[in-house]
Amino acid sequence: MTIAEKKQQLVAQLAALTNSQDRLAYLVKCGRQHPPLDTAFKTDAFRVEGCLANVWFVAESVEGRCYFETDSDSAIVKGIAAVLCDFYSGHTPEEIASTDPSFLDKFGITQHLTPNRRNSLAKIWGKIQTFAASAKCEA
Protein backbone atom coordinates (compact mmCIF):
# COMPACT_ATOMS: atom_id res chain seq x y z
CA MET A 1 0.00 0.00 0.00
CA THR A 2 1.36 3.42 -0.90
CA ILE A 3 1.71 6.17 1.68
CA ALA A 4 -1.03 8.10 -0.15
CA GLU A 5 -3.36 5.09 0.16
CA LYS A 6 -2.48 4.74 3.85
CA LYS A 7 -3.22 8.42 4.36
CA GLN A 8 -6.57 8.07 2.60
CA GLN A 9 -7.44 5.05 4.76
CA LEU A 10 -6.44 6.77 8.01
CA VAL A 11 -8.34 9.94 7.07
CA ALA A 12 -11.45 7.84 6.35
CA GLN A 13 -11.16 6.05 9.71
CA LEU A 14 -10.77 9.32 11.62
CA ALA A 15 -13.51 11.08 9.64
CA ALA A 16 -15.95 8.33 10.60
CA LEU A 17 -15.43 9.22 14.26
CA THR A 18 -17.81 12.02 15.10
CA ASN A 19 -16.13 13.72 18.07
CA SER A 20 -12.83 14.20 19.85
CA GLN A 21 -13.65 11.66 22.57
CA ASP A 22 -14.20 8.96 19.95
CA ARG A 23 -10.92 9.89 18.27
CA LEU A 24 -8.99 9.71 21.55
CA ALA A 25 -10.66 6.34 22.26
CA TYR A 26 -9.50 5.23 18.81
CA LEU A 27 -5.91 6.17 19.70
CA VAL A 28 -6.09 4.26 22.98
CA LYS A 29 -7.48 1.24 21.10
CA CYS A 30 -4.63 1.45 18.59
CA GLY A 31 -2.16 1.52 21.47
CA ARG A 32 -3.72 -1.48 23.17
CA GLN A 33 -3.75 -3.49 19.94
CA HIS A 34 -0.17 -2.58 19.07
CA PRO A 35 2.27 -5.34 20.08
CA PRO A 36 4.58 -4.40 22.94
CA LEU A 37 8.19 -3.66 22.15
CA ASP A 38 10.65 -6.36 23.14
CA THR A 39 12.05 -5.59 26.59
CA ALA A 40 15.57 -5.56 25.12
CA PHE A 41 14.62 -2.24 23.49
CA LYS A 42 13.08 -0.69 26.60
CA THR A 43 16.36 0.89 27.61
CA ASP A 44 17.67 4.43 27.79
CA ALA A 45 19.35 3.92 24.40
CA PHE A 46 15.92 3.72 22.74
CA ARG A 47 14.01 6.09 25.04
CA VAL A 48 12.62 9.23 23.43
CA GLU A 49 14.05 12.17 25.34
CA GLY A 50 11.80 15.03 26.35
CA CYS A 51 8.61 13.02 26.78
CA LEU A 52 6.86 12.98 30.13
CA ALA A 53 5.75 9.37 29.59
CA ASN A 54 8.29 6.65 28.91
CA VAL A 55 8.42 6.23 25.14
CA TRP A 56 10.77 3.91 23.29
CA PHE A 57 11.46 4.06 19.57
CA VAL A 58 13.30 1.61 17.31
CA ALA A 59 14.00 2.20 13.63
CA GLU A 60 15.64 0.17 10.91
CA SER A 61 16.17 0.39 7.19
CA VAL A 62 15.73 -2.70 5.04
CA GLU A 63 16.28 -2.60 1.28
CA GLY A 64 15.69 1.16 1.11
CA ARG A 65 12.56 1.18 3.23
CA CYS A 66 12.19 2.41 6.80
CA TYR A 67 10.49 0.46 9.58
CA PHE A 68 9.54 1.78 13.00
CA GLU A 69 8.48 0.22 16.28
CA THR A 70 7.44 1.94 19.46
CA ASP A 71 6.02 1.47 22.91
CA SER A 72 5.02 3.65 25.85
CA ASP A 73 3.73 3.31 29.38
CA SER A 74 0.96 5.81 28.51
CA ALA A 75 -2.01 4.40 26.56
CA ILE A 76 -2.68 7.57 24.57
CA VAL A 77 0.99 8.22 23.80
CA LYS A 78 1.44 4.58 22.78
CA GLY A 79 -1.57 4.93 20.48
CA ILE A 80 -0.27 8.13 18.89
CA ALA A 81 3.19 6.62 18.42
CA ALA A 82 1.74 3.37 17.06
CA VAL A 83 -0.40 5.22 14.50
CA LEU A 84 2.62 7.24 13.31
CA CYS A 85 4.99 4.26 13.22
CA ASP A 86 2.47 2.05 11.41
CA PHE A 87 1.69 4.86 8.97
CA TYR A 88 5.32 5.49 7.99
CA SER A 89 6.69 1.93 8.22
CA GLY A 90 7.51 0.27 4.95
CA HIS A 91 8.08 3.47 3.01
CA THR A 92 11.11 5.05 1.44
CA PRO A 93 12.83 8.05 3.02
CA GLU A 94 11.55 10.20 0.14
CA GLU A 95 7.93 9.17 0.75
CA ILE A 96 8.31 9.87 4.46
CA ALA A 97 9.86 13.29 3.85
CA SER A 98 7.03 14.25 1.49
CA THR A 99 4.18 13.38 3.89
CA ASP A 100 4.14 15.08 7.26
CA PRO A 101 1.47 14.20 9.84
CA SER A 102 -0.15 17.65 9.77
CA PHE A 103 -3.17 16.10 8.02
CA LEU A 104 -4.13 14.80 11.49
CA ASP A 105 -4.71 18.39 12.65
CA LYS A 106 -8.04 18.69 10.86
CA PHE A 107 -9.43 15.90 13.04
CA GLY A 108 -8.71 17.79 16.23
CA ILE A 109 -6.44 15.10 17.61
CA THR A 110 -3.58 17.44 18.42
CA GLN A 111 -5.88 20.15 19.78
CA HIS A 112 -7.38 17.76 22.34
CA LEU A 113 -4.06 16.43 23.57
CA THR A 114 -2.34 17.82 26.61
CA PRO A 115 0.84 19.79 25.85
CA ASN A 116 2.95 16.84 27.05
CA ARG A 117 1.19 14.44 24.66
CA ARG A 118 1.52 16.91 21.77
CA ASN A 119 5.21 17.06 22.63
CA SER A 120 5.41 13.25 22.40
CA LEU A 121 3.76 13.35 18.98
CA ALA A 122 6.29 15.95 17.80
CA LYS A 123 9.22 13.97 19.25
CA ILE A 124 8.14 10.73 17.51
CA TRP A 125 7.66 12.59 14.21
CA GLY A 126 11.11 14.12 14.67
CA LYS A 127 12.65 10.69 15.25
CA ILE A 128 10.94 9.33 12.12
CA GLN A 129 12.16 12.31 10.04
CA THR A 130 15.71 12.11 11.36
CA PHE A 131 15.96 8.38 10.73
CA ALA A 132 14.48 8.67 7.23
CA ALA A 133 16.93 11.46 6.37
CA SER A 134 19.88 9.39 7.59
CA ALA A 135 18.61 6.29 5.75
CA LYS A 136 18.37 8.38 2.56
CA CYS A 137 22.00 9.46 2.96
CA GLU A 138 23.09 5.84 3.35
CA ALA A 139 21.30 4.68 0.20
NORFENWO-V940002 format. One record per residue. PHI is phi as a letter, one per 30 degrees, with the letter a starting at -180 (NA if undefined). PSI is psi in whole degrees, -180 to 180 (* if undefined). Layout:
phi=PHI psi=PSI
phi=PHI psi=PSI
This chain:
phi=NA psi=134
phi=d psi=165
phi=d psi=-32
phi=d psi=-41
phi=d psi=-40
phi=d psi=-42
phi=d psi=-46
phi=e psi=-42
phi=d psi=-45
phi=d psi=-41
phi=d psi=-43
phi=d psi=-42
phi=d psi=-45
phi=d psi=-36
phi=d psi=-29
phi=d psi=-19
phi=d psi=126
phi=d psi=-17
phi=b psi=171
phi=d psi=-34
phi=d psi=-42
phi=d psi=-37
phi=d psi=-40
phi=d psi=-39
phi=d psi=-37
phi=d psi=-44
phi=d psi=-44
phi=d psi=-42
phi=d psi=-43
phi=e psi=-42
phi=d psi=-42
phi=d psi=-33
phi=d psi=-18
phi=d psi=131
phi=d psi=143
phi=d psi=151
phi=d psi=142
phi=e psi=139
phi=e psi=-23
phi=d psi=-23
phi=c psi=-6
phi=d psi=63
phi=b psi=170
phi=e psi=-29
phi=d psi=-27
phi=c psi=1
phi=d psi=139
phi=d psi=115
phi=d psi=147
phi=i psi=3
phi=c psi=138
phi=d psi=-44
phi=d psi=159
phi=d psi=123
phi=b psi=130
phi=c psi=144
phi=b psi=129
phi=b psi=134
phi=b psi=148
phi=b psi=157
phi=c psi=128
phi=b psi=119
phi=h psi=45
phi=i psi=6
phi=c psi=147
phi=c psi=142
phi=b psi=139
phi=b psi=142
phi=b psi=152
phi=a psi=165
phi=a psi=160
phi=a psi=158
phi=c psi=3
phi=c psi=127
phi=d psi=-44
phi=d psi=-44
phi=d psi=-41
phi=d psi=-40
phi=d psi=-45
phi=d psi=-49
phi=d psi=-41
phi=d psi=-43
phi=d psi=-46
phi=d psi=-47
phi=d psi=-43
phi=d psi=-40
phi=d psi=-45
phi=d psi=-18
phi=d psi=139
phi=j psi=6
phi=c psi=161
phi=d psi=159
phi=e psi=-36
phi=d psi=-42
phi=d psi=-42
phi=d psi=-46
phi=d psi=-29
phi=d psi=-2
phi=b psi=95
phi=d psi=162
phi=d psi=15
phi=d psi=-18
phi=d psi=-19
phi=d psi=-22
phi=e psi=-38
phi=d psi=-11
phi=c psi=4
phi=i psi=9
phi=d psi=-49
phi=d psi=-33
phi=d psi=-26
phi=c psi=6
phi=c psi=150
phi=d psi=160
phi=e psi=-38
phi=d psi=-38
phi=d psi=-36
phi=d psi=-39
phi=d psi=-42
phi=d psi=-42
phi=e psi=-47
phi=d psi=-39
phi=d psi=-44
phi=d psi=-45
phi=e psi=-41
phi=d psi=-42
phi=d psi=-42
phi=d psi=-47
phi=d psi=-48
phi=d psi=-45
phi=d psi=-44
phi=d psi=-41
phi=d psi=-40
phi=d psi=-35
phi=d psi=-34
phi=d psi=-40
phi=d psi=-32
phi=d psi=-22
phi=d psi=*
